[in-house]
Amino acid sequence: MNIFHNNRGSALVTVLLVMVIILIFSAVLSAAVLNSAKQTGISQKQIQATNLAEMGILYFHQYSLQQIKKAENEVKDFRLKDPKVKIDDLSRLFCSSIQLNGFPAIPTSMKSSYQSTIKDVTINRSNCNHIEVHFTSEGDFMGYKKVINGSFLIDNHSLANNGNDIGKDIIFPNPPSNFNSCTRLELCNNKGNILISGTSVVDKKTDLTIKGLYINGGLELTNNDSDIVIQSGNLYINGKVTIGNKSSILVQNGDAYFRDITGAVNGEITVNGDAYIFGDVTNFKTNKGNQLLIKVTGTVYVADNSDLPGNYPSYCNATKSRGICASAYSYISQSPLANISKGEEPFLGWALDEDSFEIEYK
């Protein structure tokens, strides 16, 4: 009989222990579930805030395109009133006309807890051929905020900017009709005549051979010991050229057309033909160290405000791999391009460089 009572007591204790354990686990699991739900809610709000910030970038991109077109039309209207206006004056007018601070409110929701804002817009107008824009997009979803910083360039693709009267100005050549589009320079090896839109960045050691090349933007050949060979056509770089240490560009049998050449260290450009430089060349007007050597078998044509033709003996030192060395020097206004462009209306146009558009999540 005592044994029976003892067994019932043990069973009761066991049941009570099980109930206590269940209650403890239930409390722990409930807390975990509630905490997980809370974290999920926070995560979803953060995602929504990010989406709002990204939406702001899309709206600002479209707004910028509209403002670029608006400023361009103002420049064209100004030229119609004053046909003798100088090219540089038109470029500066676009610089001062482009405004991006008056960005309208982004439509999101009737609820004030949802918001997408563009702020801190800055425009660097120090170079009117490559205007630099920085901005911040902020998404706010029910108090949770996400910030994305962005930047892009507005490029002048059509003006020579040599200070001449507009009727005498020579426009940078348009892409030849027999050039085919290619997305990235590294993917264009041995593919004939190539057209690339936007700035090309080659940051790995690269050896490329191309029949003819037109880059409607800049070229950053930043890695050491990289070489580009243009076999039998012309080379056109409608933007700034930067050449890395001991890298080279060789135009075997054709002419070369450049906007600006800068940032070259121990680099070399060889043109077995004529060379046209519409802007400026830096890193060779120095007496110290190896800088940049440009060798041209034909004539170098430069902007009419350049001091190169009158001073070229001081700028050519092939033994020290520095300077521009050619058989002759002249101005673009006296080049064969002048006969082609004579009587033509100049094309005025600016564009957002899509390849330069960068964002950074904060």
Secondary structure, 3 states (H helix, E strand, C coil): CHHHHHHHHHHHHHHHHHHHHHHHHHHHHHHHHHHHHHHHHHHHHHHHHHHHHHHHHHHHHHHHHHHHHHHHHHHHHHHHHCCCCEHHHHHHHHHHHCCCCCCCCCCCCCCCCEEEEEEEEEEECCCCCEEEEEEEEEEEECCEEEEEEEEEEEEECCCCCCCCEHHHCCCCCCCCCCCEECCCHHHCCCCCEEEEECCEEECCCCEEEECEEEEECCEEECCCCCEEEECCCCEEEEEEEEECCCCEEEECCCCEEEEEEECCCCEEEEECCCEEECCCECCCCCCCCCCEEEEEEEEEEECCCCCHHHHHHHHEEHHHCEEEEEEEEEEHHHCHHHHHHCCCCCCCCEEEEEEEEEEEEC
